[in-house]
């Protein structure tokens, strides 16, 4: 069985930038270690990607903090994460969940048996969104999330997202 790792939005703006938290900063070493456990071809990174018109979008109106504007330092992967990326795929996504990610993983699953593990930021927004999209698209695939390699907007929201994923048969480590 091929094991795939999805590294969700480990970008500067979510770690120590516009929407950064101490919890996000704290998981960076654990995420680096996790990435090193996988072959580069089995790791897929997502990158939250917004444009200059972010404040006019639905998300911008509901979360009026410019972040992850394509081409900025905040949009880039954290330096420690980038250092271990080793050429793995990056999927830019304009919203919380990525249908491109789902299609990419579903294509692999059509050819071989897989299991999926997710890590990253933010547990209660983009991690849970991608986990649920993957589970909906491939209900028989084993999907897990490593709680020690995730951080939410707040610790309470992190915990709530883990409960939600567990309720949806996503294994929480």
C-alpha angles and dihedrals in degrees: 000000000000115000118211128196123209112199107197121210102321088171131147095248091058095044108041104343136076095329099020125140136190088244091057091049090050095058097053095092092048092049091049090052091047093051090053089058091065135065112252092244090057096055122086122187125201122206123198103231125193133168134225090272092062094123090058094053124092090251091049091052091052097038105030096190115108109229141155094018105179113261096019127114089248090058093054123093115261110272094242090050093045090051091063098036090097096189097310117157121276121204116196113212128191094205143024100286128034123224087185089060090050092049091048093051093041089056090055091046090053089063104037144009112271143178122204130214123188130202134164145061140012105006093195097046120023101013094051092042093054094041091053093045090051092047092048092050096043109023095170095053117100108244124183138174124209104222092197089060096050136072130190133211084267131003090251092053090047090055093046091052091051090053090049093050091047090052088054093054096259106140112238113208 
